[in-house]
């Protein structure tokens, strides 16, 4: 879904992420963080990862 945000002209108004960093290594957490930090709409994120 995050990939479609970069290739589509129709991005969703809201994204809900439940524990998005589970089972990700540090490199992929950084990629995810960079991708969602560029998202200009509403994000609802549930995470127990305080650093994230």
Beta strands, then each sheet from edge to edge (+ up, - down):
strand 1: 14-18
strand 2: 42-46
sheet 1: 1+ 2+
end
